[in-house]
Amino acid sequence: MATNNKIALVTGGSRGLGKDMALSLAKKGIDVVLTYHSNQQEAEKVVSEIQTLGQQAYAFQLDAGNIPSFDGFLERVTTHLQEQTGSPNFDFLINNAGTALYANFAETTEEQFDTALNIHYKGVFFLTQKALPFLNDGGRIINISSGLARFSNPGSSAYGSMKGAVEVLTRYLAKELGSRGIAANVVAPGPIATDFGGGRVRDNQELNDHLSSLTALGRVGVAEDIGGVVAFLCTEEARWINGQRIEVSGGVNL
């Protein structure tokens, strides 16, 4: 990686929203470290696409819900960056990795809850904390939330409330890290047609039509609607945006 390029770490960057974020960042001239959970082949395809765009990229395995693994993960990433750039540091942290949990409140099990909590809140909290020594002053943290933290759809009580916790955390990050010039913001997608949650928004036509009818712009989102917003928040133009929640939903449930 060239030493003068800024570097973004994107969790869950091998597919869906994370993939588009990684590609959008590369189009802004930013080098990318992306993580994947199990599909190394897909992750390496994204790396190749980024290299085709003229930027450096590298993929690392990470289970975003396995908090004890974070120290080793960051050691591998920062050692690689030190070798490639002469510095272990990076500039942008995008906490995107996530899984779906659809279960009514009365039926949500403790096991389901704990698994989701580790990925969507505890993991975000401690990966960010452990990354702080390697995040350059003047950098950015972008946490990915969901429209489900603002409006309520039955079956998302655990997921939605954990995303709500991330939104509050982001304001604290903005406040506490301001002395280092680090801005922290939330991007909250609305319904998106990807393979997330088994592809239910994409593949269930009835659900797709219903969600489209609730959206001012008349359709559900696609991955390409989100990545550019995340990339923008990593540019100099966005330097004065801090502690904000930006919903990227086409105007759903207005």
N, C-alpha and C positions, 0 to 999 in steps of 0.2 A: 504494500500500500504506500502510495506517495505520502511523504511526510507533511505536505502542505494541505492535504485534503482533510476536511472534517469527516468524522466517522460516527455512524449511528449503529446502535445495537437494537435489533428488532427481535423480540421473542415471538415465536410462532410464525416465522417468516416463510415457511415452505409452501403455503397454499392460502387460498381465500384472501381475506383482508390483509393479512400480514405480508403476503406475496406482493400485493399491489402497493402496499406501503414501501416495501423494500425497493421495488422498481421505480416508484415515484421519487424516492429519495435519491436514487442513482441518477435520475434525469435532472435533478437539481445539482449534480456534481458532488454528491456526498457518497463516500465509501460506506459499505454495509457489512456488518457482522450479523448474521441471522441465525436463529435457532430453530431446530425441528425436534419433534418428540420421538417419532419412530421412522419417518419416511425420508431417509437420507437421499435416496435417488431424486425425489422431487426437490429437495433442498438444493442439491447440486445443480439441477436444471435452472433454478432461480439464480444461483451463483453465476452460471454460464451466461444467462440473459443479462445480468448486471455487467459482466465483463464485456459483453458485446456493446453495451452502452458506453464503454470506456472507463468504467469505475472498477475499483477493487472490491472483492467480496469474499467472504469465507463463511462456512456453515459449521455450527457446533451443535451437538446433541444436548438437549436440556429437558428435563421433566420439571415444568414450572410449578408443580405442586410438591416437589421433593426438596424441602427447605435445607436439609443437611447436605445436599449435593451442591449447593450454591457456591461454597468456598472453592471447591475443586473446579467447578465450571469457570468461575471468574479467573482462577489461576491459569487455566488453559487459554482463555481468551486474551488475557493481558500479557501472558508470555508470548503468544503469537504476535500480538500487536507490537510488543517491544522488539521482536525479531524483524518484523516487517517495516516498522516506521521509526524505530528508535525511542518510542515512548509507549508505555502500557496503557495510556489514557484514551478515552473516547469522548465524544461531545454530546451525543443525544442518546437517551434511553427511552425506548418505546415499549411499554408493557402491554403487549397485545395478546399473548398466548391465552387460550381459553377453551373450555369445553361447554357444551350445553347441559342444562339440567331442567327437564320438564317433569314436574311432579306437583300435584296439588298439595297445599300446605298440610292438610290432615294426613297425607300419606307419605310425606317426605321422611326418609329414614335418617338416622344419625350418621350412618355410613355415607349416604349420598351428600349430606350436609357437610361433613368433614372433608370429603374429597373436593367438593366445590370450593369450600372455604380456603383450603390450602392453595388451590390454583388461583382463585379470583381475588383473594384479599391478603391472606397471610404471605403467600408467595410474592405478591406485588410489594408488600410492605418490606419484606426482608431482602429481596433481590435488590430493590432500590437502595436500602440501607447499606448493603454490602458493596454495591457499585459506587457509592458516593466517593470513596477515596480515589477512584479512577475516572470520575466524571470531571471534565475540565471546567474550571470557573467560566461563567458565561454560557454554559451549556443549557440543555433543555431536557425536561422529563415530560413525556406525554403518556398519560394513562388512558386506556380504552375502556369506556363504560358502555352504556346501552340506553336506548330510549326507555327501557323497562325500569330504570331508576326514577323516571319522571311520571310515567303512567303505568297502570297495573293491568297485566293480563293474567288471568287465572293460570296457575301452573308454573309461575316464575317467581314465587315468593322468596326462595332462597337465593337464586341467581340475582334477581333484581335488587334485593336488599344488600347483597355483597357489593354489587356495583355502586350502590348508594354510599357504602362505606368508603370505597375507593375515591368517590367524588369529594367527600369530606377530607380524606387524607390528602388529596391533591392540594387543597387550599392550605393545609398545614405545611406541606412541602414548599409551596410558594412563599409562605411567610418565613419559614425557618431557613431556607436556602437563599433567600434574597441577598444576604450579605455576600454571597459568592457569585452573584449575578446570574444564578440559575433560575430560569422560569419553569413553572410546572403548570400544565393544563390538561384538561380532559377532552377527548373526542368521544361523543356518544352517538354511534350509528343507530338508525332506526332499523326496521325489518330489511334484511339483505338476502338476496338470492345467491347463496353459496352452498357448499356442502356442510356448513355448520349445522349441528344438531340433526345429522342425517339428511341434510338438504331439504328440510320440511318446507321452508318458505319458497325454495326454488321449485320443488317437485309436486307439492300439493296445490293443484290449481285453484281449488275452492278457497284455501287459506290465502294464496297469492292474490286472488281477486278481492277477497275481503279486505286485506291489508292495503291493497291499492286504492280501494274505495275510501279508506280512512285518511289517505295521503293527499295533500293539496295538489301535488304535481301528478297524481293519478297513476303512480306505479310504485312497486317496491324498489329498493336500491340494488345496485350491483357493486362488486368490490371496487370497481374503478371510480365510484362516487366518493370513496373514503380516503384512499391512499394519498391523493393530491392535497387534501386538507392537512393530513399529518405532516407531509413534506413541507407544506407552506409554513407550519408552525416551527419548523427547524431552520427557516430562512431569516435573514437579517430584517426583512420587511415585517416579520412578526415579533420583533424583539420586545415590543411594549405590551404584548398580550400575556397576561400572567394571572394565575389563579382562576381561570375561566373554564366553564363547561360549554363546549360548542357541540350542539346537536346537529348531526348531519343525516337528516331523515326525510328530506323532501317536504317537510311540514306534515308530520303524522300526528293525529289526535290534537289538532290545534284548538 
